[in-house]
Amino acid sequence: MLVANRFRTMPAYVFAELAEARKQVERQGHRVIDLGASDPDWPPPTVAVDTLMRAAREPESHHYPPYRGWLKLREGIARWYRRRFGVELDPEREVLITHGSKEGLAHLALAVVEPGGLILYPDPGYPTYRMVGPLYGLAAKPLPLDPAVGYLPDFGRVKAGDWERAQLMYLNYPNNPTGAVASLDFWRRAVEWAQRWDVVICSDLAYVDFVWEGEAVSVLQVPEARDLAVESLTFSKSYSMQGWRLGALVGSAEILEAVYKIETQVQSGVFLAVQKAGLAALEAGPNPAALAEYRARRDWVGRQLGEMGWRVAPPQATLYYWLPLPGGWGSEEYAQRLLQVAHVAVTPGTAFGASGHHHLRLSLTRPKNELERAFAQWRSALPELLAP
Ligand SMILES: Cc1ncc(COP(=O)(O)O)c(C=O)c1O
């Protein structure tokens, strides 16, 4: 037996599988419009590209980068927290640079969960939270997000036995895939539960800049969170730097120290030129034109869905619509059929957990002309999408 047992039953990474399915349809000669991926189409900031080019010529860039990340970038992130949330961070101990946020999110579980401990992950939620359990041989249980209360979890419904075992709870607001936003009051409650049961909170702030109604808050605005929470940041969405692989974990120094130990054993830092470019992007801030364009797409897509008979409110935040499916359809069946007959790729809700069984996630990361084509093709395929 050459492969560990836990990998035999582990499903493939869902977005890699979806890309394969799309390629198959393309091999049949069709042009597929991809509304499945969360791959921003807006270019990265010019200042980031220019800084990268310049820094790539500097001799210091080609050495191993500092293990905890370039101090100036960590200081820049600390300044951003002060400006944005009024939160003071020690850049030396409370900010750690990672290769994109996914890697930091995963290593965090390794750093804080003992064998026999439990990970709580939001359902629906970004797939990595769910898969770190099987990946590291740790137990994981869903924390259902309740649509009736704005897709927040009801902590009171988690069994006492599960709280007793829980050591890490992932939460993500603004939320992928539902578009929900959480208030500071919610975070106060989350921190209270985490304190009561001695659980680490990981707040994933990937969509902090994509809020259309309300505002994004940080768990670290709750003073008691400082010892038990970390927050995950990424340059992939706000700055369209997803190919560059740059993210950060911030928060509890003790937890970050443990993640740092893991990081130093399995990777050796992010290319310095990328970190310099990241600082330039962060200081320039997200492009207002990009945000206006995503908001316009959100409104336009909402109108299209309404005309097609879909009763769904536009998302409060993020780059996605979370669409409940008409009666009888399972998410994978609908997504497959849509791909086959309309050549439009979407993400089946099951990619985000069991609760997504009757949902699709539609991404706004394609330009308007492609969205127009996708909806024209979708509408003409509607007769074939009436019943499973
Ligand atoms: C909620 C959430 N967190 C994290 C990530 C990972 O982003 P990256 O690894 O590119 O930083 C994504 C990507 O789609 C996401 O949706």
The ligand as a MOL file (V3000), in Angstrom:
LIG
                    3D

  0  0  0     0  0            999 V3000
M  V30 BEGIN CTAB
M  V30 COUNTS 16 16 0 0 0
M  V30 BEGIN ATOM
M  V30 1 C -13.1030 32.3300 1.9850 0
M  V30 2 C -11.8090 32.0900 1.2950 0
M  V30 3 N -10.7040 31.9610 2.0280 0
M  V30 4 C -9.5140 31.7250 1.4650 0
M  V30 5 C -9.3830 31.6140 0.1090 0
M  V30 6 C -8.0260 31.2770 -0.4650 0
M  V30 7 O -7.4010 32.3340 -1.0600 0
M  V30 8 P -5.8400 32.3580 -1.3220 0
M  V30 9 O -5.2560 31.0450 -0.9360 0
M  V30 10 O -5.6950 32.6500 -2.7740 0
M  V30 11 O -5.3150 33.4610 -0.4430 0
M  V30 12 C -10.4970 31.7360 -0.7130 0
M  V30 13 C -10.3920 31.5820 -2.1780 0
M  V30 14 O -11.3340 31.5630 -2.9040 0
M  V30 15 C -11.7430 31.9850 -0.1000 0
M  V30 16 O -12.8630 32.1000 -0.8090 0
M  V30 END ATOM
M  V30 BEGIN BOND
M  V30 1 1 1 2
M  V30 2 1 2 3
M  V30 3 2 2 15
M  V30 4 2 3 4
M  V30 5 1 4 5
M  V30 6 1 5 6
M  V30 7 2 5 12
M  V30 8 1 6 7
M  V30 9 1 7 8
M  V30 10 2 8 9
M  V30 11 1 8 10
M  V30 12 1 8 11
M  V30 13 1 12 13
M  V30 14 1 12 15
M  V30 15 2 13 14
M  V30 16 1 15 16
M  V30 END BOND
M  V30 END CTAB
M  END
